[in-house]
Amino acid sequence: MELRKPVLLQLLFVCALLSASAQAQDSCEPWVARIESAEGRVEAKRSGQTTWQAVRLGDAFCYGDSIRVEDNSRAAVLLAPDQTLLRLDQKTTITLTAPEPAAQASWLDLLRGAVHFISRTPQPLKIKTPYVNAAVEGTEFLLRVEPSRTALWVYEGRVLASNEHGELRLGGGEAALTEAGQAPRKR
């Protein structure tokens, strides 16, 4: 019985260290995104981790982290430092990708779903999807990834839609559709 107490104390100590380590991984400096609102089931997977965890209001994220929004759910994510607001629709998954060293733009991978982007600053933003990439310069637009295509609607500002098959510049009030294996085309 006496032998069990030290083992139990050591086990509790190890658990406390692991908990502190997990909390340290939940925050990063400088953060690149933060949860502004979350309705329903919104989860995140930290860079290098394999499990998804529920997010909380104010959670901060680093490059390499992923955020997903499940059925009947919504989330708003603020990108730093340019204060771009992303409204993530249900069934959406994004990954915060580190920019190339020489690039001045923020990067985001939109893996599935729809995101409404609101950016009022001149800071460039580049979004990669399976079928088309979007380069943004201070604008408001919606990007939706579907199983075999990506749709883009520009409300105001400018967006360059491009892939290996071609590119298309869009202004306010214009839309484009890009299907697998094709260049972007106005819609």
Number of C-alpha atoms within 10 A of each C-alpha: 5 6 7 9 10 11 11 11 11 12 12 12 12 12 12 12 12 12 12 12 11 11 10 10 14 16 14 14 8 12 15 21 24 19 21 17 17 20 13 14 17 26 19 23 20 20 15 8 10 8 9 14 14 12 20 15 13 14 17 22 27 22 20 15 20 22 23 27 23 18 12 11 17 20 26 20 24 21 21 14 13 17 16 21 22 22 20 24 21 22 16 23 23 23 22 22 19 16 15 10 7 6 10 11 18 23 20 23 18 22 18 20 21 24 24 19 23 19 23 15 14 11 16 17 22 19 20 20 20 19 25 28 23 21 19 23 18 21 22 22 24 17 23 20 22 16 11 11 18 23 21 26 22 21 18 17 17 21 27 17 26 20 19 12 11 12 16 15 17 20 16 15 12 17 21 18 20 24 17 13 13 15 18 29 17 14 11
